[in-house]
Amino acid sequence: VDDSTYGFNNVLWHYGGQLSWGPDSHIYLTMGDKHHPEWVEQSDKYSGCILRIGRNGSIPEGNLDPSIKPPECWAYGTRNAFRSSWDLEPVGSERFIMGEVGGNNPEISWEDIHIATAGAKLGWPHCEGACNNPDFPQCNCEEYDNPLFSYQRKGGAACIIGGSVY
């Protein structure tokens, strides 16, 4: 990608991460913010969504309200949901676990593991790490879902790229 409009040349954009089949027989696809954090909050953009689509391309019931995001969106607020997978044990748990790569500022960037649920607001671009992180004072714990686990990337290239459940 070469987009000199934004001053970036040959950068890796955050288009998407993982495609998987859910236990409900629907397709789940994690989407990134495409290097435009402001798009995650826009109702006409797929950026930052976890898409949920029927096998035949239909839109299943239980996705987000189309006034919030496009009808394929099941949850949103991801920067770069690099990997994800379903935890199906014990039987009936059916947790969608997602690794979320933090922002580009290594001094305040956090890597998160989320359990995504229908309608979840996962926080990006307002949150990284726990929802009470002082580096992100606009992150309100009553509005955004807290990660299951997070760690600060400060001091190195330690982004979270896993997502498989074992």
Z-matrix of the N, CA and C atoms (Angstrom, degrees):
N
C 1 1.449
C 2 1.511 1 108.57
N 3 1.284 2 116.93 1 132.55
C 4 1.460 3 121.66 2 176.94
C 5 1.520 4 107.04 3 -130.90
N 6 1.312 5 116.77 4 103.79
C 7 1.450 6 120.99 5 -178.40
C 8 1.512 7 109.34 6 -127.72
N 9 1.315 8 116.16 7 87.22
C 10 1.451 9 120.86 8 -177.96
C 11 1.526 10 112.56 9 -72.05
N 12 1.340 11 117.00 10 -9.23
C 13 1.464 12 120.77 11 177.57
C 14 1.524 13 110.45 12 -57.79
N 15 1.339 14 116.00 13 -37.90
C 16 1.458 15 120.81 14 -177.46
C 17 1.523 16 112.09 15 -101.84
N 18 1.322 17 117.82 16 6.82
C 19 1.450 18 120.80 17 179.42
C 20 1.514 19 113.76 18 80.25
N 21 1.322 20 117.98 19 11.99
C 22 1.457 21 121.47 20 179.77
C 23 1.525 22 108.53 21 -108.68
N 24 1.290 23 116.78 22 136.23
C 25 1.461 24 121.35 23 175.42
C 26 1.516 25 108.58 24 -125.82
N 27 1.318 26 115.94 25 128.10
C 28 1.459 27 122.84 26 176.69
C 29 1.524 28 112.64 27 55.16
N 30 1.317 29 117.20 28 43.51
C 31 1.457 30 120.49 29 177.10
C 32 1.515 31 109.47 30 -93.26
N 33 1.305 32 115.51 31 154.28
C 34 1.458 33 121.25 32 176.15
C 35 1.521 34 107.66 33 -87.44
N 36 1.301 35 116.90 34 111.83
C 37 1.455 36 122.17 35 -178.78
C 38 1.513 37 109.79 36 -81.27
N 39 1.287 38 117.76 37 156.24
C 40 1.454 39 123.51 38 -178.13
C 41 1.524 40 109.80 39 -95.86
N 42 1.321 41 116.34 40 75.24
C 43 1.460 42 120.84 41 -177.20
C 44 1.513 43 113.11 42 -81.77
N 45 1.289 44 118.19 43 -38.33
C 46 1.454 45 119.84 44 -177.71
C 47 1.504 46 111.05 45 -176.75
N 48 1.310 47 114.77 46 176.13
C 49 1.446 48 118.25 47 -175.36
C 50 1.506 49 114.15 48 -133.28
N 51 1.302 50 117.96 49 -72.25
C 52 1.451 51 121.51 50 -167.86
C 53 1.526 52 110.82 51 -130.32
N 54 1.307 53 115.42 52 141.96
C 55 1.449 54 123.41 53 174.11
C 56 1.523 55 106.94 54 -114.64
N 57 1.331 56 117.16 55 129.41
C 58 1.462 57 119.29 56 179.82
C 59 1.523 58 110.66 57 -149.26
N 60 1.325 59 114.27 58 158.79
C 61 1.459 60 120.99 59 174.65
C 62 1.516 61 107.25 60 -92.62
N 63 1.330 62 116.17 61 130.23
C 64 1.453 63 120.35 62 176.74
C 65 1.511 64 111.44 63 -84.57
N 66 1.330 65 117.11 64 164.70
C 67 1.463 66 120.62 65 178.18
C 68 1.527 67 112.43 66 -65.72
N 69 1.340 68 116.46 67 -13.05
C 70 1.465 69 121.64 68 176.54
C 71 1.534 70 111.58 69 -90.90
N 72 1.331 71 116.99 70 9.74
C 73 1.472 72 125.09 71 179.77
C 74 1.525 73 113.43 72 68.74
N 75 1.326 74 117.83 73 19.34
C 76 1.458 75 121.80 74 175.30
C 77 1.523 76 109.55 75 -101.85
N 78 1.323 77 115.76 76 159.17
C 79 1.461 78 122.69 77 177.89
C 80 1.530 79 108.29 78 -89.55
N 81 1.330 80 116.24 79 134.31
C 82 1.466 81 123.05 80 176.74
C 83 1.527 82 107.52 81 -118.52
N 84 1.320 83 115.43 82 132.54
C 85 1.463 84 121.59 83 -179.72
C 86 1.514 85 108.71 84 -135.90
N 87 1.333 86 116.82 85 124.13
C 88 1.458 87 120.68 86 178.43
C 89 1.519 88 109.17 87 -88.54
N 90 1.332 89 115.43 88 133.87
C 91 1.464 90 122.55 89 -178.00
C 92 1.522 91 109.99 90 -114.89
N 93 1.333 92 116.04 91 144.88
C 94 1.454 93 121.06 92 175.37
C 95 1.516 94 111.90 93 -92.45
N 96 1.334 95 115.33 94 -176.23
C 97 1.470 96 119.77 95 -177.78
C 98 1.522 97 113.42 96 -89.86
N 99 1.332 98 118.36 97 0.13
C 100 1.470 99 124.19 98 178.28
C 101 1.532 100 111.75 99 57.81
N 102 1.315 101 115.13 100 29.88
C 103 1.468 102 123.44 101 178.70
C 104 1.523 103 112.10 102 66.67
N 105 1.330 104 115.80 103 24.02
C 106 1.469 105 122.66 104 176.59
C 107 1.526 106 108.12 105 -132.39
N 108 1.333 107 118.51 106 81.83
C 109 1.465 108 120.14 107 -176.84
C 110 1.530 109 113.47 108 -54.11
N 111 1.336 110 117.13 109 -32.64
C 112 1.470 111 120.21 110 -178.46
C 113 1.526 112 112.00 111 -65.25
N 114 1.323 113 118.89 112 -22.38
C 115 1.463 114 121.82 113 -179.88
C 116 1.527 115 112.30 114 -69.90
N 117 1.332 116 117.13 115 -24.79
C 118 1.463 117 120.75 116 -176.91
C 119 1.525 118 111.67 117 -60.32
N 120 1.310 119 117.65 118 -31.77
C 121 1.461 120 122.03 119 -178.24
C 122 1.532 121 112.75 120 -92.63
N 123 1.319 122 118.41 121 -1.60
C 124 1.463 123 120.83 122 -177.31
C 125 1.528 124 111.22 123 -88.19
N 126 1.322 125 116.04 124 135.19
C 127 1.460 126 121.34 125 -173.87
C 128 1.525 127 113.92 126 -72.66
N 129 1.338 128 118.40 127 -15.05
C 130 1.467 129 120.15 128 -178.97
C 131 1.529 130 113.06 129 -102.06
N 132 1.324 131 117.93 130 9.94
C 133 1.467 132 122.10 131 -176.81
C 134 1.533 133 111.05 132 -117.97
N 135 1.326 134 114.80 133 144.68
C 136 1.463 135 121.57 134 174.79
C 137 1.526 136 111.68 135 -84.21
N 138 1.308 137 117.69 136 -10.05
C 139 1.460 138 122.30 137 -176.85
C 140 1.523 139 111.03 138 -54.45
N 141 1.323 140 114.83 139 133.75
C 142 1.452 141 121.00 140 176.72
C 143 1.510 142 115.35 141 76.63
N 144 1.327 143 117.97 142 11.97
C 145 1.471 144 121.64 143 -177.76
C 146 1.523 145 112.29 144 -95.28
N 147 1.301 146 114.49 145 155.48
C 148 1.459 147 121.97 146 159.46
C 149 1.521 148 103.74 147 -103.86
N 150 1.323 149 115.41 148 113.19
C 151 1.462 150 120.23 149 -178.21
C 152 1.524 151 109.93 150 -84.86
N 153 1.319 152 116.33 151 144.94
C 154 1.470 153 122.98 152 176.16
C 155 1.518 154 106.35 153 -134.06
N 156 1.331 155 114.90 154 119.43
C 157 1.462 156 121.51 155 -172.53
C 158 1.524 157 108.50 156 -134.91
N 159 1.321 158 116.40 157 143.59
C 160 1.458 159 120.67 158 175.77
C 161 1.524 160 111.15 159 -70.15
N 162 1.311 161 116.90 160 158.31
C 163 1.479 162 121.43 161 179.51
C 164 1.519 163 112.68 162 -56.19
N 165 1.323 164 117.06 163 -30.05
C 166 1.466 165 121.34 164 -178.68
C 167 1.531 166 112.13 165 -94.66
N 168 1.339 167 117.50 166 9.79
C 169 1.457 168 121.61 167 179.74
C 170 1.517 169 113.83 168 90.28
N 171 1.324 170 117.14 169 -0.88
C 172 1.462 171 120.54 170 -179.71
C 173 1.531 172 110.97 171 -73.15
N 174 1.320 173 115.50 172 164.88
C 175 1.453 174 121.89 173 177.10
C 176 1.527 175 107.49 174 -99.63
N 177 1.342 176 117.25 175 114.29
C 178 1.462 177 119.19 176 -178.66
C 179 1.530 178 111.95 177 -72.83
N 180 1.320 179 116.29 178 154.57
C 181 1.457 180 120.67 179 172.84
C 182 1.517 181 108.83 180 -66.14
N 183 1.324 182 115.96 181 148.93
C 184 1.459 183 120.30 182 177.32
C 185 1.515 184 114.24 183 101.47
N 186 1.343 185 117.72 184 -2.02
C 187 1.459 186 120.09 185 174.24
C 188 1.526 187 109.00 186 -77.82
N 189 1.329 188 116.15 187 177.80
C 190 1.463 189 120.96 188 179.89
C 191 1.519 190 111.93 189 -63.15
N 192 1.301 191 115.37 190 156.87
C 193 1.460 192 122.78 191 172.56
C 194 1.526 193 108.23 192 -61.41
N 195 1.337 194 119.66 193 128.22
C 196 1.469 195 121.69 194 -178.29
C 197 1.527 196 114.59 195 -60.08
N 198 1.334 197 118.71 196 -13.96
C 199 1.470 198 119.66 197 175.07
C 200 1.527 199 111.01 198 -76.83
N 201 1.338 200 117.49 199 -14.66
C 202 1.462 201 122.00 200 179.46
C 203 1.523 202 110.42 201 -92.84
N 204 1.321 203 116.96 202 -49.43
C 205 1.460 204 124.07 203 -178.96
C 206 1.519 205 108.11 204 -149.64
N 207 1.347 206 117.79 205 168.58
C 208 1.470 207 119.08 206 176.89
C 209 1.537 208 111.17 207 -54.75
N 210 1.333 209 117.72 208 154.04
C 211 1.463 210 121.17 209 -171.10
C 212 1.525 211 115.38 210 -62.57
N 213 1.327 212 117.97 211 -18.84
C 214 1.465 213 120.30 212 177.84
C 215 1.536 214 112.38 213 -75.13
N 216 1.337 215 117.59 214 -15.68
C 217 1.465 216 121.33 215 -176.63
C 218 1.523 217 111.47 216 -74.58
N 219 1.314 218 115.05 217 128.59
C 220 1.460 219 123.71 218 -179.75
C 221 1.524 220 110.42 219 -100.78
N 222 1.336 221 116.37 220 -33.48
C 223 1.466 222 124.89 221 177.71
C 224 1.526 223 105.87 222 -155.25
N 225 1.337 224 117.75 223 164.62
C 226 1.466 225 119.00 224 179.48
C 227 1.526 226 111.60 225 -153.61
N 228 1.324 227 114.57 226 171.48
C 229 1.457 228 121.77 227 179.57
C 230 1.517 229 112.30 228 109.00
N 231 1.340 230 117.24 229 32.49
C 232 1.459 231 120.46 230 179.00
C 233 1.527 232 110.06 231 -106.47
N 234 1.326 233 115.55 232 143.05
C 235 1.460 234 120.63 233 173.46
C 236 1.513 235 109.15 234 -86.57
N 237 1.318 236 115.02 235 -55.54
C 238 1.454 237 121.71 236 179.17
C 239 1.526 238 107.71 237 -152.58
N 240 1.311 239 114.98 238 84.80
C 241 1.465 240 121.16 239 178.96
C 242 1.524 241 107.65 240 -75.43
N 243 1.320 242 114.68 241 81.14
C 244 1.459 243 121.79 242 -167.51
C 245 1.523 244 113.43 243 -64.37
N 246 1.324 245 117.49 244 -41.80
C 247 1.462 246 121.00 245 179.81
C 248 1.516 247 109.81 246 -141.15
N 249 1.315 248 115.08 247 152.49
C 250 1.460 249 120.67 248 178.18
C 251 1.520 250 108.98 249 -155.12
N 252 1.300 251 115.50 250 159.15
C 253 1.467 252 120.03 251 173.85
C 254 1.524 253 108.98 252 -162.76
N 255 1.298 254 114.54 253 164.46
C 256 1.457 255 121.76 254 179.47
C 257 1.516 256 110.43 255 -93.82
N 258 1.316 257 116.69 256 131.69
C 259 1.460 258 123.32 257 171.89
C 260 1.518 259 106.01 258 -98.36
N 261 1.311 260 116.75 259 109.98
C 262 1.460 261 121.53 260 -175.16
C 263 1.526 262 112.75 261 -105.85
N 264 1.325 263 117.10 262 5.60
C 265 1.467 264 120.63 263 179.43
C 266 1.516 265 109.53 264 -116.04
N 267 1.287 266 120.93 265 136.17
C 268 1.454 267 123.75 266 -3.28
C 269 1.529 268 110.83 267 -67.86
N 270 1.303 269 115.21 268 161.58
C 271 1.464 270 120.84 269 -178.47
C 272 1.525 271 109.01 270 -52.48
N 273 1.327 272 115.22 271 131.26
C 274 1.459 273 120.75 272 179.98
C 275 1.515 274 113.94 273 97.48
N 276 1.341 275 118.12 274 -10.50
C 277 1.471 276 119.04 275 -178.38
C 278 1.534 277 111.44 276 -73.77
N 279 1.313 278 116.61 277 -44.35
C 280 1.465 279 123.53 278 173.97
C 281 1.525 280 113.64 279 41.77
N 282 1.326 281 116.16 280 61.73
C 283 1.466 282 121.65 281 179.03
C 284 1.520 283 110.15 282 -99.89
N 285 1.338 284 116.52 283 131.96
C 286 1.462 285 122.81 284 177.46
C 287 1.529 286 107.16 285 -94.19
N 288 1.320 287 116.53 286 107.67
C 289 1.456 288 122.07 287 -174.87
C 290 1.523 289 108.81 288 -105.29
N 291 1.341 290 114.75 289 133.18
C 292 1.459 291 120.92 290 -170.76
C 293 1.524 292 110.58 291 -135.24
N 294 1.350 293 116.34 292 133.12
C 295 1.459 294 122.28 293 172.59
C 296 1.516 295 109.76 294 -90.33
N 297 1.315 296 117.50 295 126.05
C 298 1.463 297 124.21 296 -174.24
C 299 1.528 298 109.86 297 -114.88
N 300 1.339 299 116.81 298 114.57
C 301 1.463 300 121.90 299 179.89
C 302 1.525 301 108.78 300 -76.36
N 303 1.327 302 116.75 301 131.39
C 304 1.458 303 122.75 302 -177.45
C 305 1.514 304 113.74 303 -73.62
N 306 1.320 305 115.22 304 -178.65
C 307 1.457 306 123.45 305 -175.08
C 308 1.519 307 114.80 306 -71.19
N 309 1.323 308 115.16 307 -178.95
C 310 1.459 309 121.76 308 -174.89
C 311 1.528 310 114.56 309 -86.96
N 312 1.321 311 118.46 310 -5.88
C 313 1.460 312 120.87 311 178.02
C 314 1.526 313 108.54 312 -92.13
N 315 1.344 314 118.52 313 101.87
C 316 1.464 315 120.37 314 -173.89
C 317 1.524 316 114.01 315 -64.68
N 318 1.316 317 117.57 316 -18.03
C 319 1.468 318 119.79 317 179.39
C 320 1.526 319 112.86 318 -74.14
N 321 1.325 320 117.58 319 -26.33
C 322 1.471 321 119.79 320 -178.57
C 323 1.528 322 112.91 321 -127.10
N 324 1.321 323 117.39 322 5.71
C 325 1.461 324 120.98 323 -176.21
C 326 1.530 325 111.56 324 -75.56
N 327 1.330 326 114.93 325 139.01
C 328 1.467 327 122.30 326 177.09
C 329 1.521 328 109.28 327 -126.62
N 330 1.312 329 116.02 328 144.93
C 331 1.461 330 124.05 329 174.69
C 332 1.527 331 107.17 330 -100.40
N 333 1.323 332 117.31 331 134.42
C 334 1.459 333 121.25 332 -174.30
C 335 1.523 334 112.16 333 -123.88
N 336 1.311 335 115.30 334 149.94
C 337 1.459 336 122.68 335 166.69
C 338 1.517 337 105.92 336 -117.13
N 339 1.322 338 116.25 337 122.16
C 340 1.464 339 122.16 338 -178.51
C 341 1.517 340 110.48 339 -113.20
N 342 1.313 341 115.50 340 148.96
C 343 1.457 342 121.62 341 161.99
C 344 1.519 343 104.34 342 -101.06
N 345 1.327 344 115.97 343 105.89
C 346 1.462 345 121.12 344 -177.01
C 347 1.521 346 109.62 345 -84.23
N 348 1.313 347 115.06 346 140.70
C 349 1.458 348 122.10 347 178.82
C 350 1.527 349 109.18 348 -131.74
N 351 1.295 350 117.00 349 164.96
C 352 1.462 351 121.12 350 178.42
C 353 1.530 352 109.50 351 -56.41
N 354 1.333 353 116.07 352 128.25
C 355 1.452 354 121.50 353 177.97
C 356 1.514 355 115.24 354 81.14
N 357 1.325 356 117.67 355 3.23
C 358 1.463 357 120.00 356 -176.94
C 359 1.529 358 111.74 357 -62.47
N 360 1.325 359 115.56 358 141.67
C 361 1.466 360 123.42 359 170.00
C 362 1.527 361 105.09 360 -110.39
N 363 1.323 362 115.98 361 103.76
C 364 1.460 363 121.44 362 -170.84
C 365 1.527 364 113.77 363 -85.49
N 366 1.320 365 117.70 364 -4.22
C 367 1.454 366 120.27 365 165.51
C 368 1.505 367 119.98 366 108.08
N 369 1.323 368 119.33 367 -31.27
C 370 1.464 369 119.08 368 -176.39
C 371 1.529 370 109.52 369 -65.88
N 372 1.300 371 120.39 370 136.53
C 373 1.453 372 130.28 371 9.82
C 374 1.526 373 114.83 372 -95.50
N 375 1.328 374 118.30 373 10.62
C 376 1.461 375 121.16 374 -175.96
C 377 1.516 376 114.03 375 -88.61
N 378 1.328 377 117.58 376 -18.73
C 379 1.466 378 120.99 377 -173.96
C 380 1.525 379 111.77 378 -133.19
N 381 1.302 380 115.43 379 144.20
C 382 1.465 381 124.80 380 162.97
C 383 1.513 382 105.52 381 -143.38
N 384 1.322 383 116.64 382 142.16
C 385 1.457 384 119.47 383 -175.14
C 386 1.516 385 110.07 384 72.29
N 387 1.337 386 116.00 385 -159.43
C 388 1.457 387 121.35 386 -179.51
C 389 1.528 388 110.42 387 -62.49
N 390 1.323 389 117.01 388 150.92
C 391 1.461 390 120.62 389 -175.78
C 392 1.532 391 113.00 390 -67.33
N 393 1.319 392 118.52 391 -9.70
C 394 1.463 393 120.68 392 175.74
C 395 1.530 394 111.67 393 -105.11
N 396 1.341 395 117.40 394 22.72
C 397 1.459 396 123.48 395 -179.05
C 398 1.536 397 109.26 396 -65.13
N 399 1.337 398 119.05 397 120.84
C 400 1.470 399 120.45 398 -177.90
C 401 1.532 400 113.78 399 -64.51
N 402 1.338 401 118.66 400 -19.80
C 403 1.461 402 121.08 401 176.43
C 404 1.525 403 112.12 402 -72.62
N 405 1.334 404 116.73 403 -14.43
C 406 1.469 405 122.39 404 179.95
C 407 1.529 406 108.72 405 -129.59
N 408 1.349 407 117.59 406 69.67
C 409 1.460 408 120.47 407 -174.60
C 410 1.534 409 114.38 408 -62.69
N 411 1.326 410 118.10 409 -19.56
C 412 1.461 411 121.30 410 178.92
C 413 1.526 412 111.96 411 -79.91
N 414 1.323 413 117.87 412 -3.69
C 415 1.462 414 121.97 413 -179.92
C 416 1.526 415 109.68 414 -83.35
N 417 1.306 416 116.15 415 108.86
C 418 1.447 417 123.65 416 -175.83
C 419 1.529 418 109.53 417 -97.99
N 420 1.322 419 117.35 418 121.71
C 421 1.469 420 121.79 419 -178.00
C 422 1.529 421 113.00 420 -62.96
N 423 1.315 422 117.69 421 -22.17
C 424 1.463 423 120.18 422 178.48
C 425 1.528 424 112.18 423 -81.38
N 426 1.344 425 116.46 424 -17.61
C 427 1.467 426 120.58 425 -176.61
C 428 1.528 427 113.15 426 -102.36
N 429 1.333 428 117.35 427 -32.56
C 430 1.463 429 121.09 428 -173.42
C 431 1.521 430 111.71 429 -116.96
N 432 1.331 431 116.11 430 148.44
C 433 1.454 432 121.77 431 177.89
C 434 1.521 433 110.40 432 -75.57
N 435 1.302 434 116.52 433 134.58
C 436 1.448 435 122.72 434 177.45
C 437 1.526 436 109.53 435 -77.17
N 438 1.340 437 118.37 436 144.64
C 439 1.465 438 118.30 437 175.56
C 440 1.527 439 110.74 438 -70.34
N 441 1.312 440 115.38 439 156.88
C 442 1.463 441 121.61 440 174.20
C 443 1.521 442 109.73 441 -67.29
N 444 1.339 443 115.60 442 -39.27
C 445 1.467 444 122.65 443 -178.74
C 446 1.521 445 107.69 444 -152.59
N 447 1.319 446 117.04 445 146.35
C 448 1.464 447 120.62 446 175.59
C 449 1.521 448 109.67 447 -150.82
N 450 1.322 449 115.72 448 156.10
C 451 1.460 450 120.95 449 174.49
C 452 1.515 451 109.14 450 -146.35
N 453 1.328 452 115.40 451 150.18
C 454 1.457 453 120.47 452 -178.03
C 455 1.513 454 109.80 453 -81.08
N 456 1.317 455 115.96 454 139.04
C 457 1.460 456 122.21 455 -179.13
C 458 1.523 457 111.79 456 -86.39
N 459 1.293 458 118.64 457 -4.26
C 460 1.455 459 124.46 458 -174.82
C 461 1.527 460 111.90 459 -43.05
N 462 1.329 461 115.09 460 126.65
C 463 1.452 462 120.25 461 173.71
C 464 1.516 463 116.05 462 92.99
N 465 1.311 464 119.22 463 4.89
C 466 1.455 465 116.45 464 179.09
C 467 1.508 466 114.17 465 177.56
N 468 1.316 467 113.71 466 176.43
C 469 1.462 468 121.53 467 -179.31
C 470 1.519 469 108.42 468 -92.49
N 471 1.299 470 116.91 469 79.05
C 472 1.457 471 122.12 470 -177.00
C 473 1.523 472 109.98 471 -121.43
N 474 1.328 473 116.20 472 51.96
C 475 1.457 474 118.40 473 -178.09
C 476 1.527 475 110.19 474 -74.85
N 477 1.315 476 114.16 475 151.53
C 478 1.444 477 120.34 476 179.96
C 479 1.525 478 109.68 477 -82.98
N 480 1.301 479 116.59 478 119.67
C 481 1.459 480 119.16 479 -178.68
C 482 1.520 481 112.03 480 -122.64
N 483 1.312 482 116.95 481 -2.25
C 484 1.463 483 120.41 482 178.64
C 485 1.504 484 111.22 483 -79.11
N 486 1.294 485 115.86 484 173.35
C 487 1.446 486 120.33 485 178.87
C 488 1.511 487 112.09 486 -176.40
N 489 1.305 488 116.57 487 -12.45
C 490 1.460 489 119.56 488 -179.60
C 491 1.520 490 110.00 489 -74.33
N 492 1.316 491 115.97 490 140.78
C 493 1.450 492 121.74 491 177.64
C 494 1.515 493 107.94 492 -98.44
N 495 1.314 494 115.06 493 130.83
C 496 1.458 495 119.45 494 179.24
C 497 1.510 496 108.69 495 -124.18
